Amino acid sequence: MPALLEFNLPAIRDRLVKVACVFGLDARGGSPREVALAVVRAVAQFARGVGAPTLAELTGCGAEMIATWAREAAARPTRPGAPRPLTEKDARWVFERSLHGY
């Protein structure tokens, strides 16, 4: 999820800034982009803290599957309400960032 949040950051930055306080972050502590990225890092830290599995742990697969996953993700129509469309290149980046944890 953190990599997907980072990918969508241009479209959801202001929403991430609004939830900064949930993670104990000061929304006035930097530019909106810096605060939003701090929220993404906090989400990643929270996921690790609660023992959320990495993509590799969840699927039992490794980097050899990234190209397939990216192709399949890009072939699906964009979900209604998705902040940004996902290209194959974008999907590859998200999967690479998520494989072993953010």
NUDREN-231531 format. One line per field, with one value per residue (C-alpha): chain; y, x, z; residue in three letters; residue number from 1. Coordinates in nm, 3 decimals. Example, Ala and Ser with C-alpha at 12.3 -4.5 7.8 and 13.67 -1.06 7.14 Angstrom:
<pts>
mol = [A,A];
y = [-0.450,-0.106];
x = [1.230,1.367];
z = [0.780,0.714];
type = [ALA,SER];
seq = [1,2];
</pts>
This chain:
<pts>
mol = [A,A,A,A,A,A,A,A,A,A,A,A,A,A,A,A,A,A,A,A,A,A,A,A,A,A,A,A,A,A,A,A,A,A,A,A,A,A,A,A,A,A,A,A,A,A,A,A,A,A,A,A,A,A,A,A,A,A,A,A,A,A,A,A,A,A,A,A,A,A,A,A,A,A,A,A,A,A,A,A,A,A,A,A,A,A,A,A,A,A,A,A,A,A,A,A,A,A,A,A,A,A];
y = [0.000,0.259,0.234,0.278,0.580,0.727,0.659,0.836,1.121,1.384,1.320,1.258,1.480,1.709,1.414,1.263,1.596,1.601,1.265,1.349,1.408,1.049,0.940,1.207,1.418,1.796,1.904,2.235,2.052,2.094,2.138,1.955,1.702,1.640,1.592,1.358,1.149,1.137,0.997,0.732,0.634,0.626,0.393,0.165,0.172,0.092,-0.201,-0.341,-0.284,-0.489,-0.763,-0.705,-0.937,-0.805,-0.877,-1.158,-1.312,-1.275,-1.434,-1.664,-1.514,-1.312,-1.052,-1.292,-1.221,-0.841,-0.814,-1.043,-0.862,-0.524,-0.637,-0.779,-0.470,-0.237,-0.449,-0.403,-0.102,0.176,0.132,0.401,0.645,0.550,0.866,0.802,0.559,0.285,0.209,-0.103,0.103,0.251,-0.091,-0.231,0.052,-0.014,-0.390,-0.341,-0.105,-0.347,-0.682,-0.689,-0.409,-0.040];
x = [0.000,0.273,0.410,0.060,0.009,0.336,0.242,-0.091,0.070,0.017,-0.358,-0.396,-0.130,-0.373,-0.566,-0.243,-0.149,-0.488,-0.420,-0.064,-0.180,-0.309,0.054,0.178,0.321,0.309,0.148,0.334,0.667,0.751,0.608,0.283,0.481,0.729,0.447,0.261,0.576,0.623,0.270,0.355,0.663,0.450,0.201,0.492,0.626,0.279,0.244,0.580,0.487,0.170,0.343,0.172,0.332,0.536,0.416,0.673,0.554,0.190,0.225,0.522,0.664,0.971,1.088,1.036,0.661,0.678,0.658,0.354,0.179,0.250,0.116,-0.200,-0.256,-0.220,-0.458,-0.741,-0.966,-0.899,-1.120,-1.380,-1.248,-0.884,-0.678,-0.457,-0.455,-0.194,0.032,0.244,0.554,0.377,0.258,0.609,0.739,0.468,0.536,0.914,0.873,0.632,0.797,1.009,0.839,0.845];
z = [0.000,0.072,-0.284,-0.425,-0.202,-0.325,-0.687,-0.632,-0.437,-0.710,-0.691,-0.315,-0.161,0.019,0.164,0.296,0.455,0.630,0.799,0.905,1.262,1.283,1.262,1.500,1.220,1.210,0.883,0.917,0.930,0.563,0.218,0.141,-0.065,0.218,0.469,0.233,0.183,0.560,0.586,0.325,0.529,0.846,0.677,0.580,0.936,1.072,0.831,0.943,1.305,1.281,1.086,0.752,0.496,0.207,-0.144,-0.171,0.155,0.060,-0.283,-0.233,-0.554,-0.634,-0.882,-1.173,-1.148,-1.159,-1.539,-1.546,-1.262,-1.422,-1.759,-1.598,-1.382,-1.680,-1.890,-1.639,-1.677,-1.429,-1.126,-1.072,-0.817,-0.876,-0.827,-1.132,-1.423,-1.390,-1.687,-1.711,-1.626,-1.322,-1.207,-1.239,-1.017,-0.754,-0.752,-0.735,-0.438,-0.266,-0.321,-0.006,0.184,0.119];
type = [MET,PRO,ALA,LEU,LEU,GLU,PHE,ASN,LEU,PRO,ALA,ILE,ARG,ASP,ARG,LEU,VAL,LYS,VAL,ALA,CYS,VAL,PHE,GLY,LEU,ASP,ALA,ARG,GLY,GLY,SER,PRO,ARG,GLU,VAL,ALA,LEU,ALA,VAL,VAL,ARG,ALA,VAL,ALA,GLN,PHE,ALA,ARG,GLY,VAL,GLY,ALA,PRO,THR,LEU,ALA,GLU,LEU,THR,GLY,CYS,GLY,ALA,GLU,MET,ILE,ALA,THR,TRP,ALA,ARG,GLU,ALA,ALA,ALA,ARG,PRO,THR,ARG,PRO,GLY,ALA,PRO,ARG,PRO,LEU,THR,GLU,LYS,ASP,ALA,ARG,TRP,VAL,PHE,GLU,ARG,SER,LEU,HIS,GLY,TYR];
seq = [1,2,3,4,5,6,7,8,9,10,11,12,13,14,15,16,17,18,19,20,21,22,23,24,25,26,27,28,29,30,31,32,33,34,35,36,37,38,39,40,41,42,43,44,45,46,47,48,49,50,51,52,53,54,55,56,57,58,59,60,61,62,63,64,65,66,67,68,69,70,71,72,73,74,75,76,77,78,79,80,81,82,83,84,85,86,87,88,89,90,91,92,93,94,95,96,97,98,99,100,101,102];
</pts>
